[in-house]
Amino acid sequence: MTSDPTAGGAVAEPVRVRSLTDQEGQKLQRIVRRGSTSSVRYRRAMMMPASAGGNRVPVIAQLVQADEDTVRDVIHRFNEIGLACLDPQWAGGRPRRLSPDDEDFVIQTATTRPAELGQPFTRWSLRKLVAYLRKVHSRVIRIGREALRSLLARRGVTFQRTKTWKESPDPERDTKLDRIEHVLDHFPDRAFAFDEFGPLRIRPTGGNCWAEQARPDRVPATYHRTHGVRYFHSCYAVGDDVLWGVNHCKKGAANTLAALKSIRAARPDGAPIYVILDNLSAHKGADIRRWAKKHKVELCFTPTYASWANPIEAHFGPLRQFTIANSNYPNHTVQTWVLHAYLRWRNANARHRDVLVAERKERARIRSEKGIRWGGRPLDVAA
């Protein structure tokens, strides 16, 4: 009995590329001849002309040094989508386990204080946040610490220091701030600022300086302070951008009055001037008010807890950075001499980049304003 060769069923046709168009053939030929920056793209481009020339899959696999199943998949893919199969879409790892809604929930939870969610601590750590997300009642989110760290960084959530802010209870807060703004905008050449900088102590103070690597400059540790303190009674001419002052052993009405007289002497024409200062009791005594009224000096007081509204505050940052930090003065006489030497240099180089950068940093520190005028009043209210 002879066996029927077709009894076992129809034999599958060999995998073969469809007929190439002229444009496809020319592009594949260019890739093969000129090469490609991608070895995957080059090898896939070789498969199509080889298959169109009548070569079977095993021969093509040996030619391009690939698996036979890979060759079959590429040919099938070319028959479906054409030349787009030359650039595979890699999966990039396992599928995402968090949906966009889950990510939004994670970000919302991370930026919410734990106490508001019934947790007995004041801030999240990565471990605490991961554990909370896995047992929250509304939804269960499984995420590792590194994945959580990457998600927070990608969404712009970082671990930061908490900032404090003390609101001014002054009932005339807005009126005083508006007056200061009006003076600075309309009378800058006749506007001055006054405040005390200190207390200045005689003690070694750390800072920054250039030194050989691993050999930092050192200052002695603190010791018994037997020199007392000094206060730099500083005056600032807004229009001229000039800073001056004198050291005194203590704050007091007499020293404040002396400083105001030096400010009045800076504009001896007798026209009104405006002095911005804070609410220290030594700044608003009866003698000072009488003298100010007699000599056409308007005292523009900042609101309570808002001494940062005084423009002189920004200039204390450079003083602290360039004369106090990294210092070890033997006595107040030397410290005062250095302070005044710096003031002479600063007034001659008021637009020096280092001075401007230090002033800007100090201004940002004391105001902490980001789109809000005067550190606490919204822009729409200010307008």
C-alpha angles and dihedrals in degrees: 000000000000121000122236110237091210095051093095092062134260117323114240115250115245117259110260136168118252121247111295121230119231091253093049092047093050093048093048089049092052092050093049095045099042097034126224137250087237116067090200092055091047094050093046091050089055092055096064100055089041091054092043088054091061101262116146125232098262091053092048091047090054091046096054096031094239138127117274092235089054091053091050092049092050093049092048089048091050091051088054105041106009123217092357087082089072089076109054120208102231115214094229097216133309120339119278112271096198124065121214088259090054091051091050089051091051092051092047091050094047092052093047120089110252092230090063088058094049097261120140098232138071102232140024125249119195091253094049092047093049091049092048093049091054095056104032109131101225094054139352116232119185112200134147126234095253092047089049091049090051092047093051092048092048091052094047098252112139136174106259140170116261115247124214127214130189114208117219114247091196108130089210094049098120093042093053093046092049090051092051091049091048092051094047092047100043106026107030093143090056097039122103135174131212134190142138120257114206159332089253112201132188102240137115110271126196123230142135133295141149115275141152115284113277089004105091120184109255134209124195121265118260119282141181107317107221098157099077122218138290133206122216106220098208130193126193129195106211097198096044094037091225125147125198140150149134137251121247133180093238145002117264146143092260092056091045091051091050090053092049090052090054089052092050089051089057088066104034094166092097094238117134119278131191125224121194114207140148131257099267109145090235088063100056109043122140093253091053093049092050092049092047092051092048095049098041095251115148113206109214106196121201117232120267112283089008104097086133086079088072108097091216091069092076090060094057090070094066090044090054094043099045103033109024106033116080092012137132108182118184094215144348093268092064091042091053092047091053091046093054092043088056091048090054090051093044094051090050091048102033092146095048110137094234091053093048093048092050091047091049092051092049091047091052091048097051097039101033088194122164108172092330121105117233092003097282115032117092117238094242090057091046091053 
